[in-house]
Amino acid sequence: MKLCIAEKPSVGREIARVIGATAAKNGYMEGNGYWVSWTFGHLCTLFEPHDYTPEWKQWRMELLPMIPSTFKLKLIAEKGSMAQFEILSGLISRCEEVINCGDAGQEGEVIQRWVMQKAGCKVPVKRLWISSLTEQAIKEGFANLYPASDFDNLYAAGSVRAIGDWLLGMNASRAYTLKFGVPGQVLSIGRVQTPTLALLVERQKAIENFKSEKFWELKTRYRDGVFLSTKGRMASEETAKKFCESIAGQDLEITKVEKKKAKEHPPKLFDLTLLQVECNKKYGFSAEKTLQIIQSLYEKKLTTYPRVDTYFLPNDIYAKSPEILQGLSPYAALTEPLLAQKLRKSTKVFNDKKITDHHAIIPTGEFGAASSLLLEEKQVFDMVIRRFIAVFYPDCEYANTTVSAKVDLSAQGQKDVEFKANGKVITDPGWRVVFPSKDKGDDEEKDDKEENVLPDYKTGEHGPHKPEIVQKQTQPPKYMSEGDLLKAMETAGKMVEDEELRELMKANGIGRSSTRAAIIETLLKRRYAYKDKKRILPTPMGIKLIETIPNKLLKSAELTGQWEKKLRDISDGKFAPAEFMVQLKNMVHSVVQEVIRMNREVLDENTPAC
C-alpha cells in the first residue's frame, strides 16, 4: 500500500475521494491501493531546554547560552495529536511508499518530514506538489509526483529557521528576563518579533519627536483652474503676503500647455501580503483574519494556494486561463469580451523567472461552493477574481496636462511670479471597468482628484485671476495600520511604495508571507502592541523593551532581513545550512555576553498599555 499524508483531515479526505480511497478507517481512508491519512498541522516540535538536561529547567544566567549539540524532536503533548501520530507511525511501518501531501510550502515540508523522521520512516518518499485542491489539480499532481529529494533544500531552510528561532528566542528571552524582568514576568525576544516591534516603536518616536512648523503657499484661481506658485512653501506669512499683493490686479498669462499621453498597467495579482494589506485597507480585516479567509477559500477549491510571496504566474497557466475565466460565470459581463478574442499576455503577469515554489493567488475557475460563502469570504473572493480578470484587460489610457503660467512684474522691476496647474483625464478606462468606481484595484493610495479636469487653456492667453495665500502645517508621520506594518516587514522597514522596487526588496524582508500575521498577533497577545481602531501602536512596555535592547541585529528590520535572505538562499541551494548555524550560534553567544555586561533596570509590564 502507498501512504498519502495530508496536513489536515479535510484535505486528506478530498485527496482520498479523487484517488479512490473511499473506505473510512480509524484516522485514515483506504482503497485503490492507497492509505490516506493526515496530521493536524504540527504533531512534532523541538525539544524544550529541560528535555535535553534537567539543569536547563532553571533560569540562571550562568547556564546561558543553551546550545544543544544535536536538536531533537518530540510529540506535542496533546491527546488527539499523539493518537493520530500512533496511527501514522503504524501505517508508515507497514507501507511500501509514502507520498508527502502536505501543504506545498516550507512549513508544510517541515511538518511532514518531522512526522516521518519521528516515526522512523525507511521507505521511499515522493512529493505531491499542487497549487489548488481541484480534482484536476490533484489528478495532475499524482500523475507527476516528485522525488522527495527535490525538496531537501526547502526542508533544510525550514528546519534551520525553526532551530534558529529556538536558539535566539530561548537564550535571548531568558537573558533579558533574568536581567530586566520582575518576578512572574517573561520578556519575549524573537528573531522576527523583536524587529517588527521596533518598527512600531520607531514610528511612535518619530511622531512624538515631530515638531510641526507653519508654512504658507501662494495659489491663484484662473478660469476654474487652481494654480500653485512654483516658489513652494514659504516660511514667512509676511513674505507670502508680499508676493500676493504684488500680483493682485495683474493679469495671469498662460505660458505653456503640455499634454502627455500615458498608460497605467493593470494592478498586480495578489501575493498573500498584498492581499492582507488590501483587505486591511478596504475592510479593516487583520492579517490573521485575511489568512484564515483565503485559506478557507483554498480548501473549498475556489482559489489557489495562499501562502505565496509572488505576484506572477508561470507561462503554463496562460493556456488554462480561458477555462478559468469561463468558470467565473457570475462575472460573465466582464469575461465575455475577453474570451471573444485572444487573451492578453504580459510579462508583468506571466514570467517563469519570477516563480519559485508557487504562483500568485488566483481563482481556480470552480464556482460550486461560492453560493454558501460567508459575506467576508465573498468579499475576499471577489477581490481575487477581479484582479485576475483585470490583468487580461488593456492598459488604462489617460492624458496628463501641465499648464505653466506667470504674472509679469517686469514693469515693477521685479521677477515674474510663476505658477503651475496639473490635471489628469482618463481617455480610455481599460482595466478600470473591472472595478467598482470607488475601488480602482490599486494596492496603493490614489488621489481621489485624479480626474481633475482643467479648462482648455491656450498659450499666450491672459486675464484676471484671484490670488490667495494658504496657511498650512507640516504633518507628523502617520501611525501604522496593520497593512502598513505588513508592507514595512516585507521591505525590511523601508516604506517603499513603488511595486517593482518592493518586489526586488522581498528577498530581504523580515518573516515570510505565511508567518507575518502570526508575528503581529504575538505582539498583541504579549501586550507589546495594541490596536486603536485601524491603527496598531506599541505599548509603554513594548517601547521600553526596544529601548533596553542595544544589539542592532536583534531589533533592526534591515539586518534581520539579511538573515532572512540567507534562509532563502538555503532554500535555493545557494548557502550552506551549517554555515548559517555557525553564524547564529556566534550571535547567540554575543547577545548573552552583552546582556551580562549591561546595568540592570527593571521593565514593569504593569505599566498601562494605553
N, C-alpha and C positions, 0 to 999 in steps of 0.2 A: 504493500500500500504506500501511496505517496501522501505525505502530511503537509497540508497547507496551514500556515499560521497567520491569521489576520490580527489587526491591532484592536479591533472591537468586535463584540458579538454580532452587531447589526451588519457590519461589513463582511464578516465571515459567513453569515447566512446568505447574503446576496451572492457571494462568490460560489458558495455551495450550490445554490439554485442554478447558476449558469453552467457549472461543470458537471451537474448531475448527482451531487452527493445529497440526496434528499431524505435519508433516514436519520431521524433525530436520536442522538445518544446523550449520555451524561457529559455535557461540556464540549461536545463536538458533533459534527454531522458526518455521515458515511454514505458512500455509494460511488459506483462507476470507477472503482479503483483508487478512490481518494478518501482520506480523512480530512476534514476541515475544522480546525479549532481556532482559538483566539486568546489573546491576552486582554487585560483590562487597562490598556496603557502600560505603564511601568509595573512589572511584577518583581523586578530586582532593583537593588540600589547599592551604592558603595558602602562598605563598612563604615561605621561611625568610629571615632577615635578609641573609645573604650573597647570596641570589638578587637582591636589589634593588641592592646595591653591594658590591664586594669588601671595602671598608673595614669593613663591619659584621660581617665574619667575625672581626675582632679584638675581644677582650673588653677594652675600655678605658672607664673611667668618663666620659672627656671626650666619648665618642661617644653617650652616652645623654642624653635618651631617643631611641630609634629609632622614628620615626613616618613611615611611607611616605605619600606624597601620594595614592597610589591602591593599594589592595590587589589583588594578582593571584593567579591560580590556577596550579597546576602539577599534572602527573600524579604519583601516588605511584610511586616508583621500585621497582616490583615487577613482574617479568616477566609474570605472569599478568594482573595488573591492567592493565598497559599494552597487552597483546594484546587484552583484552576491550574496552578503550576504542577501539582502532582499529576493531574490529568495529562498535561502537555509532556511532562517528563516520561510518563508511561508510554505515550504514543511515539515519542522520539526514539525510545529504546527499541521499539518494535517495527518502525517504518523502514522503507528502503531508500527514501529520499525525502528531504524537507524542501518545501517551496516557501520562501520568505515572502509573505503577502502583506507585510507591514506598510504603513504609510510611506510613500515614496519620497523620503527626505532624510536628513541627517538624524533627527530624533527617532524616526521610525526604524532606522537601521540599528541604532544603539539599543532600543527596546527589544527588538527581536534577537539580536546577537547575544545580548546579556542572558536572555532566557535559554538560548541554545547552549551557551557556554556553561551556565549553571547546571543545566540538565546533562552535561557531558555528551553532547551530540557528536557522533562519529561517522554519520552517513553523509553522502554528498548533499550539497545545498545549492539550490537555484534561487533566482530572484525574480519576482513579478514586479514590473515597474510600469505603472499606468498613471495617467493624468486625470482619469474620470472613472466613475463606477458604473457607467452604462454597460449594457450587455455586450455591445460591440467591442468596447474598450477591453473588457475582461477577456473575451474570446481572443482578441488580437494579442493581448498580453500573454496568455497561456500558450499561444502559438509561437511566441518569440521570447521565451524565458532566457534570462541572462545567467551566466556563471556568477556565483556569489562573489568570487574573487574580483569581479569588475568593480565592486563597491568597497573594497578593502580600505582605500584611502578615505572614503566618506566615513566609514566606521572609525578609522583612526582619528579623524578630526573630531568626531562626536565624543569618542572616548577620552581623548586628551582634554577636550573642553570641559567635560564633567570632572575629570581629575584636577584640572587647573582650578575650577571653581571651588572644589573641595579644599585644596591646599590653601588658596588665598582666603576663602571665606572662613574656614575653621581657625586658621592661625591669626589672621588679622582681627577677626571678631573677638577672639579670646584676648589678644594682646590689648586692644583698645578698651575692652570691657574691664579687664583687670586693672588697667591704668587709670581709666577715667569714669567708669561706671559706678553706680551706687548699688547697695545690696538688692538683689532681686531683679536687676536690670541687665539686659544684654544689648550691647551696641553692635549692630549688624553691619559688617563691611562686605561688599561684594564686588567682583570684578567688573560687572556692568552696572549694578545697582548704584554704587557709590558715584561714579562719574555722571550718571543720569541725575542723581540728586544734586550734584554740583552744578549742572546746567540750570536747574531751578534756582539754586542759591545765587549763582552769578547774575541771573536776570533780576532777582529780588534786590540785590545790592545795587545794580545799575539803576533801578527805579528809585530806590531810596536816596542814592547819591546824586541823582539828576537835579540840576539847577535850571529851572525854567527861565528863559530870557524873552523879553518882549522884542518884537521887530515889526517893521511897517513895510507894506508893499504899495506900490502905486499902480492902480488899474484905471482903465477907461473903457467906456461903452460907446461903440460906434455902429450904427445901423444894426442893432440887436446882436452884435458880436462883442464879446468881452476880451480886451487886450491887456496883457500884463507887461509892465515895464521890464526891459532887459537888465535894468540895474539890480533886480532881485531884491533881496532883503536889505532893508536899511535899519541900522541900529538906533537911529535918532528920529523921533517924531518931527523935530524941527526941520531936519533935512528933507524928510518926506513932504512936509507941508510946503517947503520952499519950491520943490520941483512941481508939486501940484499947482501952486499959484502961478508958476512961470508959464505953464501951458494952458491955463484957463483962458478961454476966449480965442485961442489959436486953433486953426484947423488941424485935423489929423489927416495925414496923407498916406495912402497905401503905396508902399514902395516895391513890394514883391509878393506874388502869389504862386506858391508851389503846390502842385497836386501830384502825388506819387501813388501809383497802384501797388498794392501789396497783397500777400496771401497769408492765411493762417491755417496751419495744418490741423487736422482733427486731433482731439485730446488723446493722450496715450492710453493704452489699455491699462487695466489695474494690476499692480502687484499688491501684496497684502498691505504693506504700509500705506500706499497711496489710497487704497480703499478705506482703510481706517481713518486716514486724515479727512477724506471727503465725507464719510459718514459722521464724523465728529463735527465737522463744519456745518453740514446740512441738517442733520437730525439730532446732534448732541449725543450720539452714541459713544460710549467709552471704547477704547481699543479692544478690551476684552469682550465686550458685547458684540462688536462687529465680527471678531474672530469666531465667536460662538455661532453667529447667524450664518456666516459664509461657510463654516464647517458643516452646518446643518443642510445648507443648500447643496453642498458637495455630496453628502451622504444620501440625499434624496435624488441624486443623479441629475441635478439641474445645472450645476456649474462644475468646472474642472477643479483640480487640486488647489487649495487656497494658500498654503504656507509657502508662497513663492516670492522671489525678490527680483523679478524681471518684468519689464513692460512688453516684451517681444514675443513673437510666435515663430515656430520653425516653418520652413517653406512647405513641409508636407501638410500642414493644416490648411494651406490655401486651397488645395484640391477638395478638402472636406467642407470648406466654408459655405458653398451654395446649399448643401444639405442642412447645415446648422441653421442658416437663415430661413430656409423653408420650414423648419420646425418651430420657428418663433411666430406661429400663426396669429396671435393677438396683435402683433406688430406688422401685419401684412401691408398696411398703408405705407410703411417706411421701407420694407424689404422688397416689395414687388418692383419698384423702379430699378433697384439694384440687380435683381435676378433677370430682368429683361435684357441685360447686356453683360459684357464681360466684366467681372469684378475688378475693381482697382487693386493693384498690388504695389505697396510702398515698402521700401527698405526700412522706413521708420516703424514699420509694424512687423514685417516678415524678414527675419535676419538670423540665420543659423548660428552666426558667430556670437550672438548675444545670449544664446541658450546654454545653460549648464544642466541642472537636474530637471527643471520644469519650465513651462512657458507661462505667459500671463494668464490671469483668471478670465475665462470666457464662458458663455453658456454652452451647454452640450448639444442643444437643439431639441432635447426632450422636454415636453411641457406637461406630462401626465400628472405629476404631483403638485403642479403650480396652483391648482384650484383650491387646495387645502392649506395654503401657506398662511401664516400669521401676517398681520399688517407690516411688521418690521422686516420680515423675510421678503415680502413683496417689494418693499422699498429698496432693499439692497439688490434683489434680483433684477429689478428694473434698471438700477444704475449699471450693473454689469452688462445687461443686454444692450442698452443704448450706447455704451462705449464701443461694444463690438460692432454694432450696426454702423456707427459713425465713421469708423476707420475706412469703410468702403465708399464713403461719400466724397465728393470733390472738396477741395480746399475752400474755405470761406474767402471771398474776394472783397476787398474794401479799398477806399481811397483815403489817404492821409492828406489833409490840407494844412499848410502852414502859411499864414499871412503875416508879412512884416509891414510895419507902419512907423511913422515918425511924426513928431511935431517940430517943425523948423523954427529954431530960435536964433538963426544967424543974424537976423536984424537986431537982436538984443546983444549981439556979441557973445552968445553962449553956444555950447554944443547942442546938437539936436538930442531930443529925448526919444529913444527908440522903444517900440512895443512889438509884441508878437501874440498871435492867437492861433490855437491849434484845434482842429476838428477831425473827426473820423466818420466816414459814411460807408456803411456796408452796401456794396453794389450787387453781390451775389452771396446769399447766406450759406450756400454749400451745405456742409455737415451740420450747421446750426439748426436746420429744420428738424433734426432728430431729437433735440432737447426742448422742453418747455421754455417759454420766453424768459423765465426767471432762473433757469438752470442751463447755463451755456455749456456745461460739461467740462469746464476748466477746473484744474486742480489748484489753481492759484486765484487769489482775489483779483477781480477785474473791476475797472472803473465803471460804475453804472452809467456814466455820462459818455460812454464811448461813441455813441451815435450823435453827439453834439453836432448839429448842422449849422455851418456858418453861411451867411449870405454870400451871394455870388459877387465877390469883390473884383474890381479891375485895377490893374496897376496904374497909378497916376491919379486916381480919383481922390477927392478930399472933401472934408466937410466938418461941421461942428461935432463935438463929442462931449462926453460927461466924465471928467476925471474925478477920482476919489482916492483917498488913502485908506488902507485897511490895516487895523492893528491885529497882530497875531502873537502867539507864544509858541516857543519850541516845546515839543511834547516829549515826555519820557518814553522809553521803550514800553511796549505793551506787555502785560502779563501773558504767560504762555497758556494756550489751550492745550488739551491733550494731543490734538492734531499737530500743533506747533512743536510740542516736545518729541513726538514721533519723528517729525522731519529733522529735528536737531540731532536725534540719535542716529538717524540714517546717514547724516553728513558729518558725524563726529563733532557736533557743536557748531558747525558753520551754518549760519542762516542763509542758505543758498536757495534762490527762487528759480533760477534757470534749470529747466528739466534735464537738459543734456549734461550740464555740469554736475547736477545731483546724481545722475546715473553713473558718471565717472567716479564720484566720491563714495559710492556704495561699498566698494571694496574695503574702505577704511571706516565704515560706520560702526557703531557700537551695538552689540547684541545682534540678533537675527530677526528677520521679519516675523518669524513664528514665536519669538520669545519676548519681544518688546512689550507687548500688552501685559504679560505676567510680571515683568520688571516694574512697570508702573503700579500695578496692583499691590506688589510687595511694598513699595514705598508708602502707599496709602495705609496698608494693613499695619505696618510698623510705626505709623504716626510720624514719619519723616516728611510727609506731604499731606495736603488735604485739598479737597475740591471746594470751590466757591462758584456755583453755577457752572459756566463752561471753563472757568479758569482753574489752573492747578498751581498751588503755591507751596513753598516749603514751610514747615512748622518751625518755631524757635528751636526745637530740639534738632531738627534736620540742619538748620543753619549752623548751630553750634558744633554739630558733628563735623561738618565740612571745614569749619574754621579750625578745628583741632587737628585735622589730618595734614601734615606737612608734605607727605610723599606725593609728588606730582602724578606719578603713574596711577596711583590709586584713585585719583579724582579728576584726572584730565581726560575728557572725551577724545581728544586728538591722539594722545598717547595710547589710550586703551584701544582706540580704533586701529592703531598699528599692530597691536596684539591680535585683534580680530582678523586683520589681513593675513597674519601668519597662519591662523587657523584655517582660513580659506585656502591658503597655499598648500597646507597639508592635505586638504580635501582634493586639491588639483594635482597632488603628487609633486609639488614644487618645493616643499620644505619638509625636513625630517622631524617626525614627532619627538624623537629622542632629544634633538637639539632644542626644541621648544620646552621640553620638560626641564632641561638643564637651566635654561634662562629663567623659567618660572620658579624653580627651587632657589636659585640665587636671589631672586626678587623677594621671595618669602623670608629668607634669612635677613635681608637688609631691612625689610619692613619691621620685623620683630626687634632687631637691634636698635632701630630708630625710635621705636616706642619706648624701649627700656631707657634710653637716654633722655627722654622728654620729662619736663616737670609735670606733676600731677595737678589737674584741675577737673573737678567733678562736673559731669554733664548730667543735669537733672531732667529726667523725662517727664516730670510732673509740671514743667513749665506749660502754661496753657497753649494749646495748639493753634488757637485762633481767637 
